[in-house]
Amino acid sequence: MMKQAVARLAGAKPILHSDQGWQYQMIGYQNILRENDI
């Protein structure tokens, strides 16, 4: 789902609001954010 969102927002500078759930701790998720300057 995150990869689809990033693709739709190409060129945008989104801000992520996190509730600090378990998915935010996953290294794969963190890498997607880092790679897309989020």
Secondary structure, DSSP 8 states (H G I E B T S, - for coil): -HHHHHHHTTT----------GGGG-HHHHHHHHHTT-
